[in-house]
């Protein structure tokens, strides 16, 4: 069962809402936990073991950190000025060891389950080139659903306790619910414990406004997924599974189609997830903010998969940028070099691990590592060339709000995005490069207009439905860019206008949804990450 399955939104969600409402407010979070574990168990009963194990690790780790803090306070009360510094240093070191141990234990599960075979294959390849010897055996383990997402939440929770951003949760089952809350367990968003705990455990009764807004958000997500994304899946699969057979404009069609498919599917899933949380009065963080209106790669990643970007910035970028080596470089640069060069090197030192982790987090494959390094290089080039662009605009007195310049920047960003997603979707890094270079061979503009695109498995009618569906989504995105909450705009309209919009959206999903005869159910892409 996935979020686009009718069993989920016609049976699982209604039953969970009814049970939740019938229970006493103090124990409503228990019903959410039970339904969350039931949801995970549908992907294999062994899948529920891993949230329990990780919850146990972070529960023990966080309480060990709290104990060290308490002992430190007691010791400081009994110490004089000279001793206090040594005491703080000693307890800080202990806390760092505890945190590191908790993170290593938590990460080790993800690394073994998701990355062992990848690294073993790479080591075997290196060893095979040097000498013949016994190879490391592949484990062929199945990655449990959602482990990439709740592992990041677990690490973030332990770090927040270490940094005193939140106190250690005393209730083990609340901590377990935080990790495996069923709307977020499959594809996120990646939540901060401090930001979600008040709503997740409060057990507030169901409210009509939350039910209405949550339901509309779910239907909007289904529109993106089964009207647009699942149709484009047909074209994307045909082109990428036979990538070497196509060239020129077909590769551009593949890159653009996959980018739109991925956005419609992932953002559509987030709409369903956020809408599901909204039904219970639980507001989850947004994960997208009109990413295709970005004017550079950095802005794109502030708008795309927002919670992953925030996590990487908080728990990798900031700690690295505040580390002793980076601080030493910063001091050296201020004394010996100019400000821009110092900033570039410091940014590179902090951003490199961020983008390595970004690539690896998405999957155990060289194309994912390349994807991370691709954006690292692009963003570094943007930082390096930033003064050049500013000098040009200042020399010619071009306003930053110039529409032509804004369009050029946005179009340039689209090209960066499409190329990145081409490598991201490729079945291997080698195929990614083959398809990239094939783009420049036998290129004919007529491919876009002669109807040959309809030979890829999607009829003209279905193609037009996907195109018009995408146009509607992007139009709504432009409205959202200008007005923060489009639901408030709709709710401010007259009753007949509101219900015309709602009913039209529901009918569009029912009539134009890609399901039934001729369509296979398409799994969510990010569920595999």
ZILINLIN-V761243 format. One record per pair of residues at least 24 apart in sequence whose ideal C-beta (glycine too) atoms are under 8 Angstrom apart, sorted by the first residue. I is the first residue (numbers start at 1). GAP is how many residues later the second one is. Records with the same first field share a line. If there is no record, write none. Layout:
I = GAP / GAP
//
This chain:
1 = 38 / 41
2 = 184 / 521 / 522 / 525
3 = 180 / 183 / 184 / 218 / 266 / 269 / 270 / 273 / 521
4 = 218 / 221 / 222 / 265 / 268 / 517 / 520
5 = 516
9 = 209 / 213 / 263
12 = 27
13 = 263 / 266
16 = 166
17 = 189 / 262 / 263
20 = 186 / 260
21 = 184 / 185
23 = 180
24 = 179
25 = 177 / 178 / 179 / 180
26 = 177
27 = 176
28 = 175
29 = 144 / 145 / 148 / 171 / 172 / 174
30 = 143
32 = 145 / 149 / 150 / 168 / 248
33 = 140 / 143 / 144 / 147
35 = 147
36 = 141 / 144 / 145 / 146 / 149
37 = 143
39 = 143 / 146
40 = 105 / 106 / 140 / 142 / 145
43 = 101 / 102
44 = 98 / 100 / 101
46 = 98
47 = 97 / 98
48 = 132
50 = 59 / 94 / 97
51 = 99 / 125 / 128 / 129 / 134
52 = 124
53 = 56
54 = 52 / 55 / 96 / 97 / 100 / 125
55 = 99 / 117 / 120 / 121 / 124
56 = 116
57 = 45 / 48 / 49 / 97
58 = 44 / 48 / 96 / 99 / 100 / 117
59 = 109 / 110 / 113 / 116
60 = 42
61 = 37 / 38 / 40 / 41 / 44 / 97 / 100
62 = 40 / 95 / 96 / 99 / 106 / 107
63 = 105
64 = 34
65 = 30 / 33 / 34 / 93 / 96 / 97 / 103
66 = 95 / 101 / 102
68 = 26 / 27 / 30
69 = 26 / 95
95 = 67
96 = 66
99 = 59 / 60 / 63
102 = 56
103 = 52 / 55 / 56
106 = 45 / 48 / 49 / 52
107 = 44 / 48
109 = 38 / 42
110 = 37 / 38 / 41
112 = 27 / 29
113 = 28 / 29 / 30 / 31 / 34
114 = 29 / 33 / 34 / 250
115 = 245 / 249
116 = 25
117 = 24 / 247
118 = 246 / 247
119 = 245
143 = 385
145 = 40 / 41 / 382
146 = 34 / 39 / 40 / 41 / 381
148 = 213 / 381
149 = 35 / 36 / 37 / 38 / 39 / 41
150 = 29 / 30 / 35
152 = 38 / 156 / 159 / 209
153 = 25 / 26 / 37 / 38 / 40
154 = 25
155 = 160
156 = 34 / 36 / 37 / 155 / 158 / 159
157 = 36
159 = 155 / 156
160 = 32 / 33 / 34
165 = 29
166 = 27 / 28 / 31
169 = 24 / 28
174 = 26 / 27
177 = 24
181 = 96 / 101
182 = 94
183 = 89 / 90 / 91 / 93 / 94 / 101
184 = 89 / 93 / 100
186 = 83 / 87 / 338 / 341
187 = 79 / 82 / 83 / 86 / 337 / 339 / 340
188 = 82 / 85 / 99 / 119 / 120 / 338
189 = 81 / 84 / 85 / 95 / 96 / 97 / 98 / 117 / 118
190 = 117 / 118 / 120 / 121
191 = 93 / 94 / 116
192 = 93
195 = 90
196 = 86 / 88
199 = 82 / 83 / 84
200 = 82
202 = 79
204 = 76 / 77
205 = 76
206 = 73 / 74 / 75
207 = 74
210 = 68 / 69 / 70 / 71
211 = 68
213 = 62 / 65 / 274
214 = 61 / 62 / 63 / 64 / 65
215 = 60 / 64
216 = 59 / 271 / 286 / 289
217 = 54 / 55 / 57 / 58 / 61 / 270
218 = 53 / 54 / 57 / 58
219 = 283 / 286 / 287 / 290
220 = 48 / 51 / 55 / 285
221 = 46 / 47 / 48 / 49 / 50 / 51 / 52 / 54
222 = 46 / 50 / 287 / 291
223 = 45 / 246 / 250 / 282 / 285 / 286
224 = 40 / 41 / 43 / 44 / 47 / 245 / 249
225 = 39 / 40 / 43 / 44 / 47 / 299
226 = 283 / 287 / 288 / 289
227 = 238 / 239 / 242 / 281 / 282 / 285 / 286 / 287
228 = 32 / 33 / 36 / 40 / 238 / 241 / 242 / 245
229 = 31 / 32 / 33 / 35 / 36 / 39 / 293
230 = 35 / 283 / 284 / 285 / 289 / 292
231 = 227 / 231 / 232 / 234 / 235 / 238 / 283
232 = 25 / 26 / 28 / 29 / 32 / 234
233 = 28 / 289
234 = 222 / 223 / 224 / 228
235 = 218 / 221 / 222 / 223
236 = 25 / 189
237 = 220
238 = 218 / 219
239 = 217
240 = 185 / 186 / 187 / 191 / 195
241 = 186
243 = 183 / 184 / 188 / 191 / 192 / 195
244 = 187 / 190 / 191 / 194
246 = 189 / 192
247 = 191 / 192 / 194 / 195 / 196
248 = 190 / 191 / 192 / 193 / 194 / 195 / 196 / 199
249 = 194 / 195 / 196 / 198 / 199
250 = 197
251 = 171 / 184 / 185 / 187 / 188
252 = 166 / 187
253 = 194 / 195 / 200
254 = 168 / 171 / 181
255 = 163 / 164 / 166 / 167 / 184
256 = 162
258 = 163 / 164 / 166 / 167
259 = 158 / 159 / 162
260 = 210
262 = 159 / 162 / 163 / 263
263 = 25 / 28 / 29
264 = 205 / 206 / 209
265 = 257 / 259 / 260 / 261
266 = 39 / 258 / 259 / 260
269 = 255 / 257
290 = 187 / 188 / 190 / 191
291 = 126
292 = 118 / 122 / 125 / 182 / 185
293 = 117 / 184 / 185 / 188
294 = 116 / 119
295 = 111 / 114 / 115 / 118
296 = 86 / 113 / 117
297 = 78 / 81 / 82 / 85 / 116 / 119
298 = 81 / 84
299 = 114
300 = 113 / 116 / 117
301 = 74 / 78
308 = 50 / 53
312 = 42 / 45 / 46
313 = 41
316 = 37 / 38 / 41
317 = 33 / 34 / 37
320 = 29 / 30 / 33 / 34
321 = 25 / 28 / 29
325 = 24
326 = 24
340 = 47
343 = 40
344 = 36 / 39 / 40
347 = 33 / 36
348 = 32
351 = 25 / 28 / 29
352 = 24
355 = 24
361 = 168
362 = 62 / 167
363 = 165 / 166
365 = 63 / 64
366 = 62 / 63
367 = 56 / 57 / 59 / 61 / 62 / 64 / 65
368 = 56
370 = 53 / 59 / 62
371 = 49 / 52 / 53
374 = 45 / 46 / 49
375 = 45
378 = 38
462 = 52
465 = 47
469 = 39 / 43
//
